[in-house]
Amino acid sequence: MLVAALTSSPALVAPAVAPLFAKPKLALAPHSDALRFARMEEAAAAPATEEAEEAEESLGPVGALVGDVGFDPLGFTEILPLAWLREAEIKHCRTAMLATFGFAFTDFWHFPGFDYTTLEAHDAVIAQGGMSQLLLWIGLLEVFSAISIDQMLRGSGREPGDYGFDPLGFASDPAKKADLQMKELANGRLAMFAFGGFVTQSVLTGNTFPYLFDYQTAGDIVAIAAQGASP
């Protein structure tokens, strides 16, 4: 009788069983307000925990700007402002897109009296003092650009690369604006690679667009390589 009374007493059995089979928070009643609030807090904390884990695994601030996939293996975003880096990238993208088009276009048409290939035009412009003109006008543009960038870094709300030039109102719709920004960025990144390829191929082949080797040029290169390899 005494054993039965002792084993049937909740006060004596609960302390031994509870730590083994139940967590402390499960001691709440299944339908109590405290349990409901605890579950809500756990659900709210889960996404934050997942985002923190993704941020730790990421190489950069993922999703902070359009086209940002967190690729920053050298950690530039830990040293320089992200807005300044994006401004520089967009500026190079736009310059590369214009340069790629212009580099190929001048092989098809040029002003009368300027009978140069695109590759020859570089040396001709330097000989005529054109580089000082480029330095003057591009430097003037950079002064205005520096003012707007400084205001952006001070918290003016300006987006990187935004100079307010949208005469046709393409950026009036936020969703369309984000899509156009992504297209500009993707095409600009491709143009930076393309321009480097254009210049390299034009120098190697000595030919105009599409800067391919002809049989004679290829034969000359093979002959030069063979002479260099011979003892």
BELTAQUI-V22529 format. One record per pair of residues at least 4 apart in sequence whose ideal C-beta (glycine too) atoms are under 8 Angstrom apart, sorted by the first residue. I is the first residue (numbers start at 1). J is the second residue. D is the distance in Angstrom with one decimal. If there is no record, write none. Layout:
# BELTAQUI-V22529
((I J D) (I J D))
This chain:
# BELTAQUI-V22529
((1 5 6.3) (2 6 6.3) (3 7 6.2) (4 8 6.0) (5 9 6.6) (6 12 6.0) (7 12 7.7) (7 13 6.8) (8 13 8.0) (9 13 6.6) (10 14 5.5) (11 15 7.9) (12 16 7.7) (13 17 5.8) (14 18 5.4) (15 19 7.7) (16 20 7.6) (17 21 6.0) (17 22 7.9) (18 22 5.3) (18 27 7.2) (22 26 4.7) (22 27 6.7) (25 35 7.6) (25 38 6.0) (28 32 5.0) (28 34 5.3) (28 35 4.2) (28 38 7.4) (29 35 6.7) (30 35 6.7) (31 35 7.4) (31 36 7.8) (32 36 7.0) (33 37 6.2) (34 38 6.3) (35 39 6.5) (36 40 6.5) (37 41 6.4) (38 42 6.5) (39 43 6.4) (40 44 6.4) (41 45 6.2) (42 46 6.6) (44 48 7.4) (45 49 6.0) (46 50 6.5) (47 51 6.2) (48 52 6.4) (49 53 6.5) (50 54 6.4) (51 55 6.3) (52 56 6.6) (53 57 6.5) (54 58 6.0) (54 62 7.0) (55 61 8.0) (55 62 7.4) (58 62 5.0) (58 70 4.2) (59 70 5.3) (59 71 6.0) (59 72 4.7) (59 73 5.7) (59 75 7.9) (60 68 7.0) (60 70 4.2) (60 71 6.4) (60 72 3.4) (60 77 5.0) (61 68 6.8) (61 70 6.9) (61 77 6.0) (61 82 6.1) (62 68 6.4) (62 69 6.6) (62 70 3.8) (63 68 5.9) (63 70 7.8) (64 68 5.3) (64 82 5.9) (65 82 6.9) (65 86 5.4) (65 160 7.2) (66 178 5.5) (66 181 4.4) (66 182 5.3) (66 185 6.6) (67 181 7.3) (67 182 5.5) (67 185 4.2) (67 186 7.1) (72 76 5.9) (72 77 5.0) (72 78 7.9) (75 79 6.7) (76 80 5.7) (76 85 6.1) (77 82 5.3) (77 85 6.6) (80 84 5.6) (80 85 5.6) (81 85 7.0) (81 153 6.0) (82 86 6.3) (83 87 6.4) (83 152 5.9) (83 153 6.5) (83 160 5.1) (84 88 6.6) (84 149 6.7) (84 153 6.4) (84 160 7.8) (85 89 6.4) (86 90 6.3) (86 160 4.0) (86 161 7.1) (87 91 6.4) (87 149 5.7) (87 152 7.3) (87 160 4.2) (87 161 6.0) (88 92 6.4) (89 93 6.2) (89 185 7.5) (89 188 7.6) (90 94 6.3) (90 160 6.0) (90 161 3.6) (90 184 7.4) (90 185 7.2) (90 188 7.0) (91 95 6.3) (91 145 7.5) (91 161 7.2) (92 96 6.0) (92 188 7.3) (92 192 6.2) (93 97 6.4) (93 184 6.7) (93 185 6.4) (93 187 7.5) (93 188 2.2) (93 189 6.4) (93 191 6.6) (93 192 6.7) (94 98 6.6) (94 161 7.8) (94 184 7.8) (94 188 6.3) (95 99 5.9) (96 100 6.0) (96 188 6.1) (96 191 3.9) (96 192 4.3) (96 194 7.4) (96 195 5.0) (97 101 6.7) (97 187 6.2) (97 188 5.7) (97 191 4.3) (98 102 5.9) (99 103 5.9) (99 191 7.6) (99 195 5.1) (100 104 6.9) (100 191 4.8) (100 194 4.9) (100 195 4.7) (100 198 6.4) (101 105 5.9) (102 106 6.3) (103 107 7.8) (103 118 5.3) (103 195 6.7) (103 198 5.1) (103 199 7.3) (103 202 7.9) (104 108 7.4) (104 118 7.6) (104 198 6.9) (104 209 4.7) (105 109 6.7) (106 110 5.3) (106 117 7.8) (106 118 4.7) (106 121 6.4) (107 117 6.2) (107 118 5.3) (107 208 4.1) (107 209 4.3) (108 209 7.2) (110 114 4.9) (110 115 7.3) (110 116 7.0) (110 121 7.9) (114 121 7.3) (114 124 7.7) (116 120 4.1) (116 121 4.3) (116 124 5.3) (117 121 6.9) (117 202 7.9) (117 208 5.4) (118 122 7.7) (118 202 6.7) (118 208 7.2) (118 209 8.0) (119 202 4.8) (119 203 6.7) (119 206 7.6) (120 124 6.1) (121 125 6.0) (122 126 6.7) (123 127 6.3) (124 128 6.4) (125 130 3.8) (125 131 6.7) (126 130 6.9) (126 131 5.6) (129 133 7.4) (130 134 6.4) (131 135 6.3) (132 136 6.4) (133 137 6.4) (134 138 5.6) (135 139 5.7) (136 140 6.6) (137 141 6.8) (138 142 6.3) (139 143 6.8) (140 144 7.4) (141 145 6.1) (142 146 6.1) (143 147 6.9) (144 148 6.7) (145 149 6.2) (146 150 6.2) (147 151 6.6) (148 152 6.4) (148 158 6.5) (148 163 6.8) (149 153 6.4) (150 154 6.4) (151 156 4.2) (151 158 6.3) (152 156 5.6) (152 158 4.3) (152 159 7.9) (152 160 7.0) (158 162 5.7) (166 170 5.9) (166 171 5.0) (170 176 6.8) (170 177 7.3) (170 180 5.9) (171 176 7.3) (171 177 4.1) (171 180 6.9) (172 176 7.6) (172 177 7.7) (173 177 6.3) (174 178 6.5) (175 179 6.6) (176 180 6.2) (177 181 6.3) (178 182 6.5) (179 183 6.5) (180 184 6.3) (181 185 6.3) (182 186 6.2) (183 187 6.1) (184 188 5.9) (185 189 6.4) (186 190 6.5) (187 191 6.1) (188 192 6.7) (189 193 7.3) (190 194 6.0) (191 195 6.1) (192 196 6.9) (193 197 6.4) (194 198 6.3) (195 199 6.5) (196 200 6.2) (197 201 6.0) (198 202 6.2) (198 211 6.4) (199 203 6.4) (200 204 6.2) (201 205 5.8) (201 211 3.6) (201 212 7.6) (202 206 7.5) (202 207 7.1) (202 208 7.6) (202 211 4.8) (204 213 7.8) (204 221 7.9) (205 211 5.4) (205 212 6.4) (205 213 5.2) (205 214 7.6) (205 217 5.7) (206 217 6.3) (207 211 5.7) (207 212 6.4) (207 213 7.5) (207 214 6.6) (207 217 7.0) (213 217 5.1) (213 218 4.4) (213 221 7.5) (214 218 6.8) (215 219 6.1) (216 220 6.5) (217 221 6.5) (218 222 6.4) (219 223 6.2) (220 224 6.3) (221 225 6.3) (222 226 6.2) (223 227 6.4) (224 228 6.5) (225 229 6.3) (226 230 6.4))
